[in-house]
Amino acid sequence: MKYLTSQFIGIAQGDDVLFSDYEDGGEMWTGEGARARRKALSFKEPFRSAPMVHVSLSMWDMDSATNARADVAAENITEAGFEVVFRTWGDTRVARARIRWMAIGEARHEDDWQLY
């Protein structure tokens, strides 16, 4: 459990397209090559410390002739942003994917003191 010591709680959210590989024959669509995709996302305002980040698929377009396999996670979380990672494996062919995310954490405030 993460305990928040600030009385100011910030919530940031977004919806981002991770990739669209069917248009140009990209690796996720052909099923050959890298089976993971990373995208760095930045918060509009930094948090006071690294927030908790929740990510989920908000749209996925997969080939119906293969198994649908997907894993999505937030990694390398800092007060300024994070990386979302989409992974698939086996014969899965993914045309495109979009994620929705939400970050909750301690927010900066004008009354915060910076001593050093």
N, C-alpha and C positions, 0 to 999 in steps of 0.2 A: 504494500500500500504506500502511496506517496502522500505525505502530509504537506499541506500548504501553510506556510507561516505568514503569508501576506494577507491583509484584509482585502486586497484587490485581486480579484480572479479574472483572468482574461480567457476568452473563448474565440478561437479563429477557426474558420472553415473554408473549404474550397471544393471545386469539382474540376478535374483536369484530365484531358486525354493523354494517355500514356504513349500510345502508338496507334498507327493505322497502316498496317503492313500489306493489306490486300491490294492497295492501289498501285504499288510499285514492286510487288513480288518480294517483299522483305522476309527476313529469316523466320519470324513467328508464323507467317502465312505458309511459307514453303516447307517448314518443319525441319530445315537444315541450318546448322550454325548455332549461334548463341540461343539458349532456351530461357534466358533471363533478360529483363530490361529494367534499367534504373533511371530515375528522373529526380533531379534535385528540385525541391520546392522551398521557397522562402516565405516567411510570414510578413505581412505588411508592416507590422510593428514587432520588435523583438520582445520576448518574454523576459522576466527577471531571472529565471533559471529554465532549464530544459523542461518543457511541458510533457504531459502524457498525450500521445497521438494515436488516434483510432483511424484506420483506413478500411475501406470496403470497395468492392466492385460496384459501380453504378451502371455500367453497361459492358457487356462482353458479346462479341460476335465470333462464334466458333464454327468450324466446319462440322456439319452434321454426320459426316462419314467416319469421323474419328472420335475417340473418347474426349470428353471435356474435362480437362485437368487444369487447375489454377491455384496459385498461392500468392497472396499479396500481403506485404508487410511494410511497416515503417522502420527504417534503420538510420543510424548516425544522427540521432535527434539532438539538436542544440537549441539554445534560446532564439536563434535566428532562422531556423528551418530544419528540414529533414530530407531524407531520400526515401522515395517509395520504390519498392522492388516488386516486380511481377515475375513469377516463375511458372513455367510449365515443363512437361517432360513427356517422354514416349512419343507416340505418333500424333499428339494433339496439334491441330493447326488453328491458330488464332488470327483472325482478320484484324480486329482492333479491340482495344480495351480502354475504359475510362474509370477513374476512381473518384470517390468522394471521401473527404477527410475532415477530421475535427481535432483540434488541439485545445487542451484545457490546462492552465497553469497559472503561476503567480505573475501578475501583470506589473509592469513598471508604473510608478506614479510620480508626479512632480514633487511630492514630499520625501521621496527616497533620498537618502544622503549618500554621497560618494566621498568618502574620506580620503582615499588614496587612489 
